[in-house]
Amino acid sequence: MDEKNLTRVKEVTLLGFTTGVGLRLGLFIFLTIYVTSLLGNVTLISLTCADSRLHSPMYFFIGNLSFLDLRYSSVCAPKILMTCISEGKSISFAGCLVQFFFSARLAYSECYLLAAMAYDRYVAISNPLLCFRATSPRLVPASYLGGFVNATIITSETFTLSFCGNNILDDVFCDLPPLVKLACDVRASYQAVLYFILASNVIVPTLLILASYLFIMAAILRICSPQGRLKAFSKCGSHLTVVTLYYGSILFVYSHPRTSYALERDKVVSFYTVVIPVLNPLIYSLRDKDVKDALRKMLARVKAS
């Protein structure tokens, strides 16, 4: 492509939801879910820090998962709301880069953290005495580091592509597929980077999760007591639910052709940026007796003060 047909993009226009009968109602629901996700994750983080009964490896991971969800929803949700309700829908190129980097960093970190949680469940069931000393302090920083490295790679490769004069992103926030669509050409080396990101952030963590649960099943089958087996299964149920929801939403958005219909559908599916963070604290709190007891204790303390 000729150099004269290329222009340096200084800002990007996010179309958001330009049409739709129930737009205001949808945005109200979106805002309600976002506020609920903030309250839910802040509450869960506070409980895991304040209540001594929750000072264990499993809740250490749950607290970090809530920390990631809290930051992830806050990276995307405010800009999505502003894009949909305001006349000015532009975002600077640097602002788009920052939003893309932090959303990618937090999403990739959560992929690794979910895999680490699966391994932690295996260690907790097979050898509980080694659980905290051997896994938790090391795997959580490693998850954050893995997310940072991969986000740095994909951000630097994406934002050094040659972008054409059309600076319109048909989406509600700076996401990978519409940014690639905006590029004039996509190098073969960039395709290789995409495959690397897919393998390191989706395929490898998924395989680790599957392997961990195969070992968990083998460990549970060695438990003689039916009550012990049921207790071991119950400890894994919440994590399996979160993994299914998280990876299911990722695969749904990124595993199909980007037709015009798919783009409109993905705008709706992009609400997972706040739906998943609000579901995680609900899943862990409703299924966990210790969390419910700690919440009752906190509420009683608030009422008494």
Secondary structure, DSSP 8 states (H G I E B T S, - for coil): --GGGB----EEEE------TTHHHHHHHHHHHHHHHHHHHHHHHHHHHH-GGG-SHHHHHHHHHHHHHHHHHHHHHHHHHHHHHSS--EEEHHHHHHHHHHHHHHHHHHHHHHHHHHHHHHHHHH-GGGHHHHTHHHHHHHHHHHHHHHHHHHHHHHTTS-BBS--EESSSS--HHHHHHHBS---HHHHHHHHHHHIIIIIHHHHHHHHHHHHHHHHHHT---HHHHHHHHHHHHHHHHHHHHHHHHHHHHHSS---HHHHHHHHHHTTHHHHHHHHHHHHHHHS-HHHHHHHHHHHHHHHH-
